[in-house]
Amino acid sequence: RSTGSNFFSEVLGTIVLLVGIKGIGAVTTGLGPFAVGILVWAIGLSLGGTTGYAINPARDLGPRIIHAIMPIAGKGDSDWQYSWIPVAGPIVGAMIAGLLLL
């Protein structure tokens, strides 16, 4: 597991998602939600192998917190050493996408 490539994957996935949503929002055919779903699916297929494509801090942080709290017999750790990547990566990606879309 490479910290640099995983962080880059999260940043890139978030940039693609936000730029794609901006482009899809310009079209008013009514198929926007379907197109966004296809976009998330495509991001998952292309970038999901390295990190599981959080592309939103809530998609990783919420389940990680619940996993840490729940009393499940024989569960592993919640991998808090890695948790900053799916949180910080999408935030950095969103800032870059925001600058690109100004």
N, C-alpha and C positions, 0 to 999 in steps of 0.2 A: 504494500500500500504506500503510494507515494504522495506525500503531503502536497507538494507543488502541483502535480498533475491533477489531483483531486480538487484542489482549490480552484485551479484554472477551469476545470470541467464545470464546477458550480457557477463560476462567474460567467462563462460562455453560455451555459444553458439559460441563465437568467436574462442575459442580454438578448439572446435569440427569442425567448418568450416575450419579453416586453416590446421589442421591435416588431415582432410578428403580430402581437395584439394591436399595436398602433396601426399597422398596415391593414389588418382585418377590420378594425373599427372604421376605416375610411370607406369600406364597402357596406352598403345598406340593403343587402339582399335578404336579410333575415336569417341567414345561415351562419352568423357570427359565432354563436356558442358551439356549433358543430365544428367549425373551422378551428376554434381555439382548442377544442378537445383533440382534434387531429394533430394540431401543433404540439400539444403536451405529449401525446403518444409518440410523435416523431422524435422529440427531444429525448424521451425515455429510451427509444430504440437506439439512438445514436450516441447518447452520452450516459445512459443509465448504468452501463456496465462498471464504471469506475466508482461511482458514489451512490447510486440508487436515485439520482437526480432529485434532490430535495427541491431545488429552484424556488423555495419559499421556506424561510426559517421555521415556520409553524409546522410544516410537514415532517420535520425531523425532531425539533425540540420538544413538542408536546408529547409524542409517543415515547421519547427518551425519558422524560420526566415521569410519565406514568409507569414505564418499565422499571425505573428505579424505586418507585414507591410501592408498587404491587407486591404482595407477599407470595410469590410463585416459587414453589419448591424446585430446586435444581436449576434455576435460571442463571445465566452468565451475568457478567457486569454490564453496565450501561455504556461503557466505552466513552467516558467523559473526556479522555485525552484527545479524542477525535472530534468531539462535538462542536468545536469552534468552526470547523470547515463548512458544514452545511448551514451554519448560521451566518458567518462572516462572508462567505462566498456569494450568496445571493444579495446581500446588502451591498457589497462592492459592485456586483454586476448591475444592480438596479441604479446605482449612482452613475456608472459608466453609460448605461442605456439612457438615463435621463439627460446626460450631456450630449449624447448622440442625437437625441430627438428634440433638442432645443430649437 
